[in-house]
Amino acid sequence: MKCYLVGGAVRDQLLGREVHDKDWVVVGETVDSMLAAGFTQVGNDFPVFLHPKTKEEYALARTERKNGKGYTGFDVDSSVEVTLEEDLQRRDLTINAMALDQQQELIDPFNGQNDLQTRQLRHVSPAFPEDPLRVLRVARFAARYHPYGFKIAPETMTLMKAMVSEGELDHLIPERVWKETSRALLEDTPDIYFEVLRECGALKVWFPELDVLWGIPNPVQWHPEIDTGIHTMMVVQQVAKISDNLAVRYAALVHDLGKALTDPVQWPSHREHEELGVAPIQALSDRLKVPNDCKELAIMTSEYHTHIHRALELRAATVLKVFNRCDAWRKPQRFKDLLTACIADAKGRLGLEDRSYPQADFMWKAYEVANKVDVKSIIQAGAEGKNIKLRLDEQRINAIKTFKQSYVAL
């Protein structure tokens, strides 16, 4: 059986990155011969098998011919006549179109190794535009390999722009867009993903609520970078340094969408942008079918990030109101995630990246103090019905006041 290690495992091995998953291509075999060798078939659209021992994926070499719109409109040929080079030619980027044989000899018909060395993300063939999902994939690879110095080859960016202008991305389904986006958000430099999509025009297609933020000014005393789009990307850069939680990263991305709804007459002020942000966050999240935990945290971050920023100025009763509205009592981790997103927002400003942010520490410790108020003792003292909640709030407010006095004194 002629088996070849292909794709990302070869690419990352040559880059010196840790290899997590190994994919194999098999040449000259059939479904029957694979099954006879003990493999288990798992592929629906084309023959993919699991190795009987390692459980790694082995796919029959195949070619794909475009027969419709979108990323699913392909005729697939996985017959025994398909060669390894033909299989590699259907791949997206040259750095993903290399293989290693069983003697560890590199097979590189499209000069992927050279593009690795020169840090180029370059398409393999003129068939690249046949799959619109490749626009998002290239943007994601740009985000992943940006720390290594990779750039998108100009001719590949030209193709990506043409695909967008020709409406190819309209044929993608939300689940695939979110899958690529969620993976990109978890990279070390997720901002690059959105910058690439903006450059080729794809951001306007699937993320219009985000795309409009560029060019909207903020007050210079609070935002030396001024531009809301630039600020958003700086926040995404910061959140990548402090959290690997997808919901936190998504919340950081969309926390300021409400500023696009501010009347330009009011610029650079953005009063009530917190509440205004709820509708566009819901629209974007619904379009992409974003998981509920991501959407809920994003909406909460939009609504309350300025409250958290002003935490040390708030009255104890207002601090309690934030805890109540955020349901911190039942969902403390989500509240802590909100604070993390706010840290990223505060640090995502030009020249303020290393500034301390005591507000998050204060709010979390104030929550812990308020949460220690014992409702059972209130009931044992004789409170009943609505009075239980009134006494609970009173004691929590007093606890927050006392804590704040000592905290500020420090």
N, C-alpha and C positions, 0 to 999 in steps of 0.2 A: 504494500500500500504506500503510495507516494503522498506523504504528508508534509505540509509546510506551515511554519509559524508565520502569521501575517498580522498586518495592521498595527494597532497601538502597542502591542507587546514588543514588536521589532523596533518601532519608533522610540519608545521610552527606554528600551535596553541600550540603544545607541546613544541616547541622551544622558544615560547614567541615572535615569529615574527608576524608582521602584516599580516593578511590573506586578499589577494586581490580578489581571485577567489575561488568559491566553486563548487566542482564537486560532483555529487551524483550518487550512484548506486542503481538501483531498482531491487529487487528480486521477482520472481514469477509473473511478468506481461508480457503482449504481446504488440505488436504494436497497435493492436485494442483497448486494454483496456487503454493504455496511451492516445491515441487519444480521446477516449470516456471521459476521465477525463479532457480534455481541453488542453493537452500538444500539442506542435507543433513539428513535426519531422523535424530534420535538418541533420541527419547523412546519408551519402551515403554508406559507407563501412559496417557500423553496426548501429543499432538503437540508435540514440541520440535525445533527445527532450529538448525543452525549456519550463520551468515552465510557466504557463499562467500568473502569477503575477510577480514573481521575475526575470524571464528570465534566471535563472541559468540552467546549463546543467544537465540533468538527463539521464543516459545511462542504458540500460538493462544489467544486469550481463551477462558476456560472457566468453567463453574460446576461445583460438586461437591455431590452429594446423598448424605447418609449412608445406607448400606444394611446396616451390620453393626457389629461391635465393632472397636476398635483404630484405627490410623491408616491402614489400607489399605482399609477397607470403604466405598468411595465409588463412586457412579455419576458419570461425568464426561461433560459435554456441551461439546464444542468446535466447535459448529456456527457458521455465519456469522451467526446471529441473536444470539449472545452479545455483550453490550455491554462496554465498558471498565469501567463502574461495576459491573456484575455480576461481572466478574473481580476487581476490587479488593475487593468485598464479601466474598469467600471467604477473604481473608487474615487473619492472626492479630491484628496490632496496627495501630492507626490510623496510626502513624508508618511502617508498612510498606505502607500502602494508598494511597499517593500516586503520581502519574505526571506525567511531563513530555512534552508533545507536541513535534513537530519544530520548533516555533517557540519552544521553551523556556517555554511557558506551563504553569503548575502546575495540575493537575487534582486536587482534594482533596475528594471528596464526604463524607468521614467526619471532617473537622476534624483531620487528622493534623498539619498545620502548627501549630495551636494547642497540641496536646499536646507537640510538640517544644519550643515556647516555654515551656510550663509544666512541662516535664520529667515527663510522665506516660506510663507504659506502660499503654495502655488497649486492651481488646479491641474489634474492629470491630463484631461483631454477636452475637446470641444463638446463632449457630452455632459459636461458639468452642469449647464443650465437646465438639464432635463429634470432635475430634482430640486424643487424650491427649498426644501428643508436644508439644503447645503448652505444657504445664506446664513441661517442661524448656527449651523454647525461650525462654519468657518469663524463666525464671530465668537463662538464659545472657545474654539481652539486659540483664537487670538488672545482671549482673556487668560486661558490656562498657561500659554507659553510666553506671554508678555514678559514675565520676569527673566526669561532666557534671552530676550532681545528679538523675538520673532515679530515680523511685520507681514502684512498681506501684500503679495505681489501686485503691482499696479494693474496688470492685465486681468488678474482674478477679481480685483475690486471693480474693474470696468464691467466684467460679466455680471457681478452681483448687482450693480446698479441697473443694468439692462433688465435683469430678471425682475427686479422690483417695478421698474417703469412699465414693463409689459404685463403686470398684474399676476405674475406667477405665484406670489405669496398669498394671494386671495384664496388659493385652492388648498392651503394648509388647514388642518383641523386644530382646534384650540388645545387639545391634549398634547399634541406633539410640540406646539409652540411653548406651552408651559414646561414640558419635560426638558427641552433645551434651555429655557430660561432659568428654571430651578437649578439645573446643573451648573449653569454659568454663574448664578448668584453665589454658589458655594466654592467658586474658585478663589485664588488668592487676590486676583485683581478683577473683580466682577464689573467694575466700571468700564473696562475696555470693551466688554460685550455690548453694552448700550451705546458706547461711542462709535463702534463699528456699525451697528445697526442704524445709527443716526447718519453716519457718513454715506451709507449706500441707500438711504431712504426708507429702510424697512421699519424704523422706529415709528414713523408716521402711520404705517399700515396697521400694525398690531398694538402699538403703545401710544396712540395719539395724545392721551392725557399727559403723558410724560414728555413727548416731543415738543409740546407747546411751551414748556418751561424756559427754554433757551430764549434769551432776549427780555425776560421779565425781571426788572430791577428790584433789589432789596435796599433798605437803608444802609448806607456805607458804614455807619458807626457800629452796626451789629453784624454786617456782612461785608467785610473788605473786598471779597471777591465779586460782590454786587449781583452778578447774574444768577438767577434761581436754578437754571440748568447746571451751571458749573458747581454751585453749592450742592446740588443733589448728588452729583458725581463724587464730590469730596466727601459727602456723608457716606456714600457707598464704600469709598476707599477706607474710611475710618471704621465702619462696622465690620469690615472684613478682618481688621486687626484684633477685634475684641470679642467676636462671636462667630461660631460656626453653625448657629441655629438659623434654619431657612426662614422661619417666620420673622425673626428679628431683622434679618437682612432685607426681606421684602418690605417690612414696615419702614425701614430706613429709606428704601428706594422711593416710596410713594408718600412719605409723610407730608410733603408740601404741595401736593397736587391742587389744593384749594387756592393757591396763589394765582393760578391761571384764570380763576373766576373773579378776581378782584377787578373792579372798574378801573381802567387805566388812568382815569382822572385822579384816583387816590394814590397811584404809584409815587414813591417806592413803598408806601405804607400798605399793609395787608391785614386790615382789621377783619376779624371773624373768618380768616382763612382756615382756621381749625375746623369749624363746622362745615364750611363750604367744601372742604376736602372729602367729606364722607361720600357724596354722590359720585365723583369721578373715581374714587377708590373702588366703590361698589361696581361701577361700570367696567373698569379695567379687570377687576377680579372675576366678574361674571363672564366677561368675554374670554378670558384665559382659563376659566374653570379652576381658579386658584383654590386650594384646600381651605376649609373654613378656619383652621387655626391661624393661617397666614392672613386671611382677610380680616378676621376679628381683631388681631393684634394691630394690623395696619390702620384700621378705622380708629381704634383706641389711641394709637400714637398720634394720629392727625388731630383728634379731639383734645388731647391732654398734654401734648408736648410743651406748649407754652406755660401751662400750669406747673409742670415739673421744672422748667427753666426758672420760674419765679418762686420756687418752693420756699426759700428762706424769707420771702416777703409775705407769704400767705398767712391769713389768720388760721388758727388751729381748727376752727369749724370748717374752713374751706379745704384744708388738708384732709379732714375726715370725709368731706363730700367727695373728694377725688378717690379715696379708698373705697367708698361705697359704690360710686358709679363704675369703678373699674372692677368691682367684685373681688377685691384683693383678699377678702376673708376666705372665700372658697377657692380662688385661683391665684395663690401667692406667686407661683412660678411665672404665670403670665404677666403679673404686675412687675416682677423683677425683669422680665424681658422688655417690658415697656421702658423701664429705666435705662436698660442697656441701649435701646434705640435712641433714647434722648441723649445719652452720652455721645453717641456717634454724631447726632445732629449738632450738638454744641461744639464738637471738635472739628466738624466738617466746614471750617471757615478759614479763610486765608490768614495765615500767621497765628492762628489760635489752636492749631492742631495739638499742642502740648499743654494747653491751659488746663488747670485743675477744674473739676466739676463736682463740688461737694453736694450739689442738690440731690444727686442720685443716692449718695450715702445717707443724707439726712432723711429723705423720704422712706428709704427702706428701714432705717432704724426707728423712725417714727411709727411706721406700720407695725414693727415688732413690739414696740411699747404699747400701742393701742390694742394690739391683738391679745395682750396679756390680761386685759380687763376681763374679769370672770363674771359671766352672765348668771351663773348659778348662784353666786353670792347676792346678786341683785334680786333674784327671785326669792331667795331665803330671807332677804330683808323685808319682804312683803309686797314687792312690786307685782302688778298684774296687768294683763292685756297690753294696751298701747304704752302704758307707763314703763314696761320693761325696756322697750326700744328707746324711750326718752332718757331713762336713767343710764342705759348703756352708752348712748351718744354723749351724754354729759360727762360720764367718767372717762370716756375715750378722749374727748376734747381736753379735759383737764390733764390727762396723761400726756397728750401731745404738747400742751402749753408748757408743762413742767420740763419735758424733755427738750423742747426748743430753747428754753432759757439756758439750760446747761450746755447745749450744743453750741449756741451762738457765743457763749462765754468762752468756750474753748478756742 
